[in-house]
Amino acid sequence: MDIMASEILICRLITGEDVIGKITEGSKVITIHKGYVIIPTQSAKGQPIQLMMTPYAPYSDGDIVEVKSDKVVSITKPKEHIKQNYINSTSSIVTPGKKQLITETGLPTLDK
């Protein structure tokens, strides 16, 4: 996969963890900036599976982790809604959801 500089991607490690973050590929390592582990959860049998994100290296000093390339099983682009959740989790800027036209409803009427 040809990785653009600091592209938001998901990498699966040999440990089975799926890590989303801004990934840069080097010759022997990949660099993950603001990495989060994606954890699928299900509240009860038959309920929809939800995704939870938790910091990949919460006790490290900084946001950058280097992983040896031979420890990476695959790298893929995330689905758009997963990417947006990651951006919302890591950004201090709140982005609006779906664009909507704000209209006034229930306008008062004037009695004549």
C-alpha positions in Angstrom: 0.0 0.0 0.0 1.3 3.4 -0.9 0.9 5.5 2.2 0.6 9.3 1.8 2.3 11.4 4.6 0.4 11.1 7.9 -2.7 9.5 6.5 -5.4 8.3 8.9 -5.3 4.5 8.5 -5.9 1.3 10.5 -3.1 -1.1 11.0 -3.5 -4.6 12.4 -0.6 -5.7 14.5 0.5 -9.3 15.0 -1.0 -9.1 18.5 -4.5 -8.8 16.9 -4.9 -5.1 17.9 -6.4 -2.8 15.3 -4.8 0.7 15.7 -6.2 3.8 14.0 -4.0 6.9 13.7 -2.0 9.1 11.5 0.4 6.6 10.0 3.7 7.2 8.2 5.6 4.3 6.8 9.4 4.2 7.0 11.9 1.6 5.8 11.8 -0.5 9.0 9.2 1.1 11.2 5.8 2.6 10.9 5.1 5.7 12.9 1.6 6.1 14.5 0.6 9.6 15.7 -2.3 9.7 18.2 -2.9 6.0 17.9 -6.1 4.5 19.3 -7.0 0.9 19.6 -10.4 -0.1 18.1 -12.3 -2.4 20.4 -15.6 -4.1 19.3 -18.1 -4.4 22.1 -21.5 -6.0 22.3 -23.8 -5.3 25.3 -25.8 -8.5 24.9 -26.2 -11.4 22.5 -28.2 -10.2 19.4 -27.4 -6.6 20.1 -25.5 -4.5 17.5 -21.7 -4.5 17.8 -20.4 -1.0 18.8 -16.8 0.2 18.5 -14.9 1.8 21.4 -11.6 3.6 21.0 -9.0 3.9 23.7 -5.5 5.4 23.4 -2.9 2.9 22.1 -0.1 3.8 24.5 -1.8 5.8 27.3 1.3 5.8 29.6 3.8 7.0 27.0 5.2 10.5 27.1 3.9 11.9 23.8 1.5 11.0 21.0 4.0 9.1 18.7 4.7 5.4 18.7 7.0 3.6 16.4 6.2 -0.1 15.5 8.6 -2.4 13.7 7.2 -3.1 10.2 7.5 -6.9 10.7 4.9 -6.6 13.5 2.3 -5.2 11.1 -0.1 -7.7 9.5 -2.1 -5.2 7.4 -2.8 -1.5 6.8 -6.1 -0.3 5.4 -8.2 2.8 5.0 -11.0 3.1 7.7 -14.7 3.4 6.8 -15.7 7.1 6.8 -17.8 7.0 10.0 -14.9 5.3 11.9 -12.5 8.0 10.5 -14.8 10.8 11.6 -15.2 9.3 15.1 -11.4 9.1 15.4 -11.1 12.8 14.2 -13.7 13.8 16.8 -11.9 11.9 19.5 -8.5 13.4 18.8 -9.4 16.9 17.8 -10.2 19.8 20.1 -12.3 21.3 17.3 -15.9 20.2 17.3 -17.2 19.6 13.8 -20.9 19.8 12.9 -22.6 16.6 11.7 -24.9 16.6 8.7 -25.4 20.0 7.1 -28.9 21.2 7.9 -30.9 24.3 7.1 -32.1 26.0 10.3 -35.6 27.2 9.9 -38.1 28.8 12.2 -41.1 26.6 12.9 -44.4 27.5 14.5 -44.2 31.2 13.7 -46.7 33.2 15.7 -49.6 34.6 13.9 -51.0 38.1 14.4 -54.6 38.4 15.4 -56.4 41.1 13.4 
